[in-house]
Amino acid sequence: MKHRKGSERSRRDALAELHGSLDRRHRPEDVAELILQALAGRLTGRERNVLARAARHSSRGAAWFTSLSDDYARPVGGARQVAVAARLFDGPADVDPDDPESLRTYASRAGRSIGWTPDRSDFLADRLNREAREAAGMDLSKRQYNRRFRMLRRIAAKAGTLETEQDKRRLLIIGVTGFGAHIPLDRFLEDPDAACFVAYYTARRKLRREFSLSGRDNPFDEIADVLLARCGDDADWWMIAQVRSTPDVLDRLTDEERGRLLGQWSAVMRHAARLLGDRWRPAMDRATMVVRPGDDSSTWNSLAGAYNAARAGWLACLASLDALELLDVSCPGKAMRLMAADLAAWHRSTGGDVDPGTRVWAALPPPWDVLDGTASCTRADVEAACRTAGLDPERSGWTAPAAKRRVAVFRPTPELVHGVAVADPVWAALLRRAGVFSGRPVRPDLAPDALHGLRAGVVTGDLPESRERD
């Protein structure tokens, strides 16, 4: 009995850790090892062997090491600013420094003592002079009053910055995992089979992009296929649909559930499109989408990823509801990612040209203008642009859900340094610290070691000549 209870706790702990991985960046190998624990005693021999093939490369044990981070960068909260404010205002701060709204509430509450409010925070125009401070009963010197005024301004500004960065991280995760990070823990624990599929499939979707001309592997690999096959008629298909909006999953939902999911994707699509419009600069070249000085390619690409994922989910839900005729009236196009200049040059050197999708994107109105009603873009417009670019508008995902792809074969996650595959994680860590492949000058103190590694053949991935000279 004690052994059975211990096993149940172990399985529950593994599931809880899998749930924690949904908004982090665990490698599929590490997730596979946790799944073996969560489904211990419930797997067939074949299922266990398929998972074990990945789990043997897990970094959770002492036998394997990876230089890759297991999380996405998290915005820094306002704890430092709040600590200073607590000293200035002579009292403990009842505030959650990682919650923007809590920071604003704290600043407003603390500001009452010096007549500061969020809408009257201009340092030149809104400060009280000595007479006004004395009339308000403030026993503060000008210097002490100014310090408090400035600190409240900083807390308010920090709240705005934190809110923006948290929103960007949320959209980044939606772009690579769908709504998996929003699944409640109790619902996750109720269906271990569906939960394990969700955790593994999202881990596959989070794999970093390799610097390559061959495109990305299908995230739905043989292990994901085995895990999804374990989910029967009574599985939590709504939870699965949060991360995989394909016909085989959507067909399991009710019309009400499909409509609700359509609304979720539509809201994200519009929000991401608006943020893309805010960040679009006239100097950016829609015809090539090659990064130029001053472009924030990381933010743009994460927002474009969120927008395109939401658009794909929206199209899938429309198709499942037999409502694709709505595209006849309005069909916002995809958003293209910004491409590194050396990757674009590599394409040209191998006889390639601008991606056909980029030509379609350049020929259509920007999606943010379509979604806010500033511009019109119908299905006929998209189809015409696709034909000019040599694309099938449906199979390429411009006017219909993208075509089904072949199930991928599992392969171990490569060690990457700015997208370049490196054979050894220790060398990868050194090359990353040295700044190799970053586009910036290599650190002089680490340059000899980095050069030795490059000459020793530690790079195993595709590498254009321009990057070999870094």
C-alpha positions as CSV (number, residue, x, y, z in Angstrom):
1,M,0.0,0.0,0.0
2,K,2.8,2.4,0.9
3,H,4.6,1.6,-2.3
4,R,1.4,2.2,-4.3
5,K,0.9,5.6,-2.6
6,G,4.5,6.5,-3.3
7,S,4.1,5.6,-6.9
8,E,1.0,7.7,-7.2
9,R,2.8,10.7,-5.7
10,S,5.7,10.2,-8.0
11,R,3.3,10.2,-11.0
12,R,1.5,13.2,-9.8
13,D,4.8,15.1,-9.2
14,A,5.9,14.2,-12.7
15,L,2.7,15.5,-14.1
16,A,3.0,18.7,-12.0
17,E,6.5,19.2,-13.4
18,L,5.2,18.6,-17.0
19,H,2.6,21.3,-16.3
20,G,5.3,23.7,-15.2
21,S,7.1,23.1,-18.5
22,L,4.3,24.5,-20.5
23,D,5.5,28.1,-20.3
24,R,9.2,27.1,-20.1
25,R,11.5,25.7,-22.7
26,H,12.2,22.1,-21.7
27,R,13.8,19.9,-24.3
28,P,11.6,17.1,-25.7
29,E,14.1,14.6,-24.3
30,D,13.6,16.0,-20.8
31,V,9.8,15.9,-21.2
32,A,10.0,12.3,-22.5
33,E,11.7,11.2,-19.3
34,L,9.0,12.9,-17.2
35,I,6.3,11.2,-19.3
36,L,7.9,7.8,-18.6
37,Q,7.5,8.6,-14.9
38,A,4.0,10.0,-15.2
39,L,2.7,7.0,-17.2
40,A,4.7,4.3,-15.5
41,G,2.9,1.0,-15.6
42,R,0.4,2.2,-18.2
43,L,2.5,2.1,-21.3
44,T,2.8,-0.8,-23.8
45,G,6.2,-2.1,-24.6
46,R,6.3,-0.3,-27.9
47,E,5.2,3.0,-26.4
48,R,7.8,2.7,-23.6
49,N,10.6,2.0,-26.2
50,V,9.6,4.9,-28.4
51,L,9.8,7.3,-25.4
52,A,13.0,5.8,-24.1
53,R,14.7,6.5,-27.4
54,A,14.3,10.2,-26.6
55,A,14.6,10.0,-22.8
56,R,18.1,8.5,-23.0
57,H,19.3,12.0,-24.2
58,S,17.6,13.8,-21.3
59,S,19.7,16.4,-19.5
60,R,17.8,15.8,-16.2
61,G,20.3,13.1,-15.2
62,A,24.0,13.6,-14.6
63,A,25.0,11.7,-17.7
64,W,23.9,14.4,-20.2
65,F,24.6,18.2,-20.3
66,T,23.1,20.9,-22.4
67,S,24.2,24.5,-22.7
68,L,20.7,25.6,-23.8
69,S,18.4,27.5,-21.4
70,D,15.3,25.7,-20.3
71,D,13.2,28.9,-20.1
72,Y,12.2,32.0,-22.0
73,A,13.6,35.3,-20.6
74,R,11.2,36.6,-18.0
75,P,10.7,40.3,-17.5
76,V,12.3,41.8,-14.4
77,G,9.7,43.0,-11.9
78,G,9.7,46.2,-9.8
79,A,11.1,44.7,-6.6
80,R,14.2,47.0,-6.6
81,Q,12.1,50.2,-7.1
82,V,9.6,49.1,-4.4
83,A,12.3,48.4,-1.9
84,V,13.7,52.0,-2.4
85,A,10.1,53.4,-2.2
86,A,9.5,51.5,1.1
87,R,12.5,53.2,2.7
88,L,11.5,56.7,1.4
89,F,7.9,56.4,2.6
90,D,8.8,54.8,5.9
91,G,6.7,51.7,5.8
92,P,6.4,48.2,4.3
93,A,5.1,48.0,0.8
94,D,2.0,45.9,0.4
95,V,2.5,45.2,-3.3
96,D,3.3,42.4,-5.8
97,P,6.3,43.7,-7.6
98,D,5.7,41.4,-10.6
99,D,2.1,42.6,-11.2
100,P,1.9,45.9,-13.1
101,E,-1.5,46.8,-11.8
102,S,-0.4,46.2,-8.2
103,L,2.6,48.5,-8.8
104,R,0.3,51.2,-10.1
105,T,-2.1,50.8,-7.1
106,Y,0.9,51.1,-4.7
107,A,2.2,54.2,-6.4
108,S,-1.2,55.9,-6.3
109,R,-1.6,55.0,-2.6
110,A,1.9,56.1,-1.6
111,G,1.5,59.2,-3.8
112,R,-1.4,60.6,-1.6
113,S,1.1,61.6,1.1
114,I,2.9,64.0,-1.3
115,G,0.0,65.0,-3.7
116,W,1.3,62.7,-6.5
117,T,-1.2,61.0,-8.9
118,P,-0.6,59.1,-12.1
119,D,-2.2,61.8,-14.2
120,R,-0.2,64.6,-12.5
121,S,3.3,63.2,-12.5
122,D,5.2,65.6,-14.8
123,F,8.4,66.5,-12.9
124,L,8.5,70.1,-14.2
125,A,4.8,71.0,-14.2
126,D,3.1,69.0,-11.4
127,R,5.4,69.2,-8.4
128,L,4.2,71.2,-5.4
129,N,6.3,74.3,-4.5
130,R,7.2,75.0,-0.9
131,E,4.1,77.0,-0.1
132,A,1.9,74.2,-1.4
133,R,3.8,71.6,0.5
134,E,3.4,73.6,3.7
135,A,-0.3,74.1,3.1
136,A,-0.7,70.4,2.7
137,G,1.1,69.8,6.0
138,M,4.2,68.1,4.5
139,D,7.3,68.3,6.7
140,L,9.7,67.5,3.8
141,S,12.6,69.3,2.3
142,K,12.6,70.0,-1.4
143,R,15.2,67.3,-1.9
144,Q,13.3,64.7,0.0
145,Y,10.0,65.6,-1.8
146,N,11.8,65.4,-5.2
147,R,13.2,62.0,-4.4
148,R,9.8,60.6,-3.5
149,F,8.2,62.2,-6.6
150,R,10.9,60.8,-8.9
151,M,10.5,57.3,-7.3
152,L,6.8,57.2,-7.9
153,R,7.3,58.2,-11.5
154,R,9.8,55.4,-11.9
155,I,7.4,52.8,-10.3
156,A,4.6,54.0,-12.7
157,A,7.0,53.8,-15.7
158,K,8.2,50.3,-14.5
159,A,4.6,49.1,-14.4
160,G,4.1,50.2,-18.0
161,T,7.4,48.6,-19.2
162,L,6.6,45.4,-17.2
163,E,3.1,45.1,-18.7
164,T,4.5,45.5,-22.2
165,E,7.3,42.9,-21.7
166,Q,4.9,40.4,-20.0
167,D,2.5,40.8,-23.0
168,K,5.4,40.2,-25.4
169,R,6.4,37.0,-23.5
170,R,2.8,35.8,-23.4
171,L,2.4,36.3,-27.2
172,L,5.8,34.6,-27.8
173,I,4.6,31.5,-25.9
174,I,1.2,31.5,-27.7
175,G,3.1,31.7,-31.0
176,V,5.0,28.5,-30.2
177,T,2.6,26.5,-28.0
178,G,-0.9,27.9,-28.6
179,F,-2.8,28.3,-25.3
180,G,-1.0,25.4,-23.5
181,A,0.4,27.7,-20.8
182,H,-3.2,28.8,-19.9
183,I,-4.3,25.2,-19.0
184,P,-5.1,25.0,-15.2
185,L,-3.1,22.5,-13.2
186,D,-6.2,20.7,-11.9
187,R,-7.5,20.1,-15.4
188,F,-4.0,19.0,-16.6
189,L,-3.8,16.4,-13.8
190,E,-7.3,15.0,-14.5
191,D,-6.3,13.4,-17.9
192,P,-2.6,12.2,-17.8
193,D,-2.7,10.9,-21.4
194,A,-3.9,14.2,-22.8
195,A,-1.6,16.1,-20.5
196,C,1.5,14.1,-21.6
197,F,0.7,14.7,-25.3
198,V,0.2,18.4,-24.6
199,A,3.5,18.7,-22.8
200,Y,5.6,16.8,-25.4
201,Y,4.0,18.4,-28.4
202,T,4.5,21.9,-27.0
203,A,8.1,21.0,-26.2
204,R,8.6,20.0,-29.9
205,R,7.0,23.3,-31.0
206,K,9.5,25.2,-28.8
207,L,12.6,23.9,-30.5
208,R,14.9,26.7,-31.6
209,R,15.3,27.5,-35.2
210,E,18.4,26.2,-36.9
211,F,20.4,28.3,-39.3
212,S,19.5,26.3,-42.3
213,L,18.0,26.4,-45.8
214,S,16.0,23.2,-45.3
215,G,13.2,24.5,-43.2
216,R,11.9,23.2,-39.8
217,D,10.9,19.7,-39.0
218,N,7.3,18.9,-38.3
219,P,6.8,19.3,-34.5
220,F,4.4,16.3,-34.7
221,D,6.9,13.5,-34.6
222,E,6.6,9.8,-34.0
223,I,6.6,10.2,-30.2
224,A,3.8,12.8,-30.4
225,D,1.9,10.4,-32.7
226,V,2.2,7.6,-30.1
227,L,1.0,9.9,-27.3
228,L,-1.9,11.3,-29.2
229,A,-3.0,7.7,-30.2
230,R,-3.4,7.0,-26.4
231,C,-6.1,9.6,-26.2
232,G,-9.5,7.9,-26.7
233,D,-13.0,9.2,-27.0
234,D,-13.2,10.2,-23.4
235,A,-10.0,12.2,-23.5
236,D,-10.0,16.0,-22.8
237,W,-10.0,17.1,-26.4
238,W,-10.6,20.7,-25.5
239,M,-7.3,20.7,-23.6
240,I,-5.6,19.1,-26.6
241,A,-7.2,21.7,-29.0
242,Q,-5.5,24.4,-27.0
243,V,-2.2,23.4,-28.6
244,R,-3.2,21.5,-31.8
245,S,-5.9,23.0,-34.0
246,T,-6.0,20.3,-36.7
247,P,-9.1,18.6,-38.2
248,D,-8.6,15.3,-36.3
249,V,-8.7,17.3,-33.0
250,L,-11.3,20.0,-33.8
251,D,-13.7,17.3,-35.0
252,R,-13.8,16.0,-31.4
253,L,-15.2,19.3,-30.1
254,T,-18.7,20.6,-30.0
255,D,-19.8,23.6,-32.1
256,E,-19.8,25.7,-29.0
257,E,-16.2,24.8,-28.2
258,R,-15.0,25.4,-31.7
259,G,-16.7,28.8,-31.7
260,R,-15.0,29.6,-28.4
261,L,-11.6,28.6,-29.7
262,L,-12.3,30.7,-32.8
263,G,-12.8,33.7,-30.6
264,Q,-9.6,33.0,-28.7
265,W,-7.5,32.9,-31.8
266,S,-9.3,35.9,-33.3
267,A,-8.5,38.0,-30.2
268,V,-4.8,37.1,-30.3
269,M,-4.6,37.7,-34.1
270,R,-6.0,41.2,-33.8
271,H,-3.8,42.1,-30.8
272,A,-0.6,40.8,-32.3
273,A,-1.4,42.5,-35.6
274,R,-1.9,45.8,-33.8
275,L,1.5,45.5,-32.1
276,L,3.1,44.6,-35.4
277,G,1.6,47.8,-36.9
278,D,3.0,49.8,-34.0
279,R,6.5,48.5,-34.6
280,W,6.5,48.8,-38.4
281,R,9.0,51.3,-39.6
282,P,8.9,53.0,-43.1
283,A,12.6,52.0,-43.6
284,M,11.7,48.3,-43.3
285,D,11.7,46.6,-46.7
286,R,8.5,44.5,-47.3
287,A,9.9,43.2,-50.6
288,T,12.9,41.3,-48.9
289,M,12.2,41.5,-45.1
290,V,16.0,41.5,-44.5
291,V,17.0,43.0,-41.2
292,R,18.4,46.5,-41.3
293,P,20.2,48.6,-38.6
294,G,17.6,49.8,-36.1
295,D,15.2,46.9,-36.6
296,D,14.2,45.0,-33.4
297,S,14.1,41.6,-35.2
298,S,13.6,39.6,-32.0
299,T,10.4,41.4,-31.0
300,W,9.1,41.6,-34.6
301,N,9.7,37.9,-35.2
302,S,8.0,36.8,-31.9
303,L,5.0,39.0,-32.7
304,A,4.9,37.7,-36.3
305,G,5.0,34.1,-34.9
306,A,2.1,34.8,-32.6
307,Y,0.1,36.5,-35.3
308,N,0.7,33.6,-37.8
309,A,-0.1,30.9,-35.2
310,A,-3.3,32.7,-34.3
311,R,-4.2,33.2,-37.9
312,A,-3.6,29.5,-38.6
313,G,-5.7,28.5,-35.6
314,W,-8.4,31.0,-36.7
315,L,-8.5,29.5,-40.2
316,A,-8.6,25.9,-38.8
317,C,-11.6,26.8,-36.6
318,L,-13.4,28.5,-39.6
319,A,-12.8,25.4,-41.6
320,S,-14.1,23.2,-38.9
321,L,-17.3,25.3,-38.7
322,D,-17.7,25.3,-42.5
323,A,-17.3,29.1,-42.4
324,L,-14.4,29.8,-44.8
325,E,-16.8,31.8,-47.0
326,L,-16.2,34.7,-44.5
327,L,-12.8,35.1,-46.2
328,D,-14.6,36.3,-49.4
329,V,-15.2,39.5,-47.5
330,S,-12.0,39.8,-45.5
331,C,-8.9,37.7,-45.6
332,P,-5.9,39.2,-43.7
333,G,-2.6,37.8,-45.0
334,K,0.3,36.3,-43.1
335,A,3.1,38.4,-41.5
336,M,6.6,37.6,-42.6
337,R,9.5,37.3,-40.2
338,L,12.6,39.5,-40.6
339,M,15.6,37.5,-42.0
340,A,19.3,37.8,-41.1
341,A,21.3,39.4,-43.9
342,D,23.8,36.5,-44.1
343,L,21.0,34.0,-44.4
344,A,19.5,36.0,-47.2
345,A,22.9,36.1,-48.9
346,W,23.2,32.4,-48.4
347,H,19.9,31.8,-50.2
348,R,21.1,33.9,-53.1
349,S,24.5,32.2,-53.3
350,T,22.7,28.8,-53.7
351,G,20.6,30.1,-56.5
352,G,17.6,30.9,-54.4
353,D,15.5,34.0,-54.4
354,V,13.1,35.8,-52.1
355,D,10.7,33.4,-50.5
356,P,7.4,33.2,-52.4
357,G,5.5,34.0,-49.2
358,T,7.4,37.2,-48.9
359,R,6.2,38.2,-52.4
360,V,2.6,37.6,-51.4
361,W,3.0,39.5,-48.2
362,A,4.5,42.5,-50.1
363,A,1.7,42.5,-52.6
364,L,-1.1,42.6,-50.0
365,P,-2.1,45.4,-47.5
366,P,-0.5,44.9,-44.1
367,P,-2.7,42.7,-41.9
368,W,-3.0,45.4,-39.2
369,D,-4.6,47.7,-41.8
370,V,-7.0,44.9,-42.9
371,L,-8.1,44.0,-39.4
372,D,-8.7,47.6,-38.3
373,G,-10.7,48.3,-41.4
374,T,-8.2,50.8,-42.9
375,A,-7.6,48.6,-46.0
376,S,-9.5,45.8,-47.8
377,C,-8.1,42.4,-48.6
378,T,-10.4,39.6,-49.8
379,R,-9.8,36.0,-50.6
380,A,-9.7,36.9,-54.3
381,D,-6.9,39.4,-53.6
382,V,-4.9,36.8,-51.7
383,E,-5.5,34.1,-54.4
384,A,-4.3,36.5,-57.1
385,A,-1.1,37.4,-55.2
386,C,-0.4,33.7,-54.5
387,R,-0.8,32.8,-58.2
388,T,1.6,35.6,-59.2
389,A,4.1,34.3,-56.6
390,G,3.7,30.7,-57.8
391,L,2.0,29.4,-54.7
392,D,-1.2,27.3,-54.2
393,P,-3.2,29.6,-51.8
394,E,-4.8,26.7,-50.0
395,R,-1.9,24.3,-49.6
396,S,0.4,27.1,-48.5
397,G,-2.0,28.1,-45.8
398,W,-2.9,31.6,-47.1
399,T,-6.7,30.9,-47.6
400,A,-7.1,27.6,-45.8
401,P,-5.5,25.5,-43.0
402,A,-2.1,24.4,-44.1
403,A,-1.8,20.9,-45.6
404,K,-1.1,18.0,-43.4
405,R,2.6,17.2,-43.1
406,R,4.4,13.8,-42.8
407,V,5.0,12.6,-39.2
408,A,8.7,13.5,-38.4
409,V,11.3,11.1,-37.1
410,F,12.6,12.0,-33.7
411,R,16.1,13.3,-33.6
412,P,18.0,14.6,-30.5
413,T,17.9,18.3,-29.9
414,P,21.1,19.8,-31.3
415,E,23.2,22.2,-29.4
416,L,22.8,25.6,-31.1
417,V,24.8,28.8,-30.9
418,H,22.7,31.5,-32.6
419,G,21.1,28.9,-34.8
420,V,24.3,27.0,-35.7
421,A,24.5,23.4,-34.6
422,V,27.6,22.5,-32.5
423,A,28.7,19.0,-31.6
424,D,29.6,19.5,-27.9
425,P,27.6,21.5,-25.3
426,V,30.8,22.7,-23.6
427,W,32.1,24.1,-26.8
428,A,28.7,25.6,-27.5
429,A,28.8,27.4,-24.1
430,L,32.3,28.8,-24.9
431,L,31.4,29.9,-28.4
432,R,28.2,31.6,-27.1
433,R,30.2,33.5,-24.4
434,A,32.8,34.5,-27.0
435,G,30.1,36.0,-29.2
436,V,30.7,33.7,-32.2
437,F,28.0,33.8,-34.9
438,S,26.3,36.7,-33.0
439,G,27.1,39.3,-35.7
440,R,29.2,41.2,-33.2
441,P,33.0,41.2,-32.7
442,V,34.3,38.1,-30.9
443,R,35.6,38.7,-27.3
444,P,39.4,39.1,-27.6
445,D,40.1,37.1,-24.4
446,L,38.1,34.1,-25.8
447,A,38.9,34.4,-29.5
448,P,41.9,32.0,-29.5
449,D,39.9,29.2,-27.8
450,A,36.9,29.8,-30.0
451,L,39.1,29.7,-33.2
452,H,40.6,26.5,-32.0
453,G,37.2,24.9,-31.6
454,L,36.1,26.1,-35.0
455,R,39.2,24.6,-36.6
456,A,38.7,21.4,-34.7
457,G,35.4,20.9,-36.4
458,V,32.9,21.4,-33.6
459,V,30.4,23.0,-35.9
460,T,28.1,20.2,-37.3
461,G,25.3,22.3,-38.8
462,D,24.9,24.1,-42.1
463,L,27.1,27.2,-42.1
464,P,27.5,29.7,-45.0
465,E,30.9,31.1,-45.8
466,S,30.1,34.5,-44.4
467,R,29.5,33.0,-40.9
468,E,32.6,30.8,-41.0
469,R,34.7,34.0,-41.1
470,D,33.2,35.3,-37.8
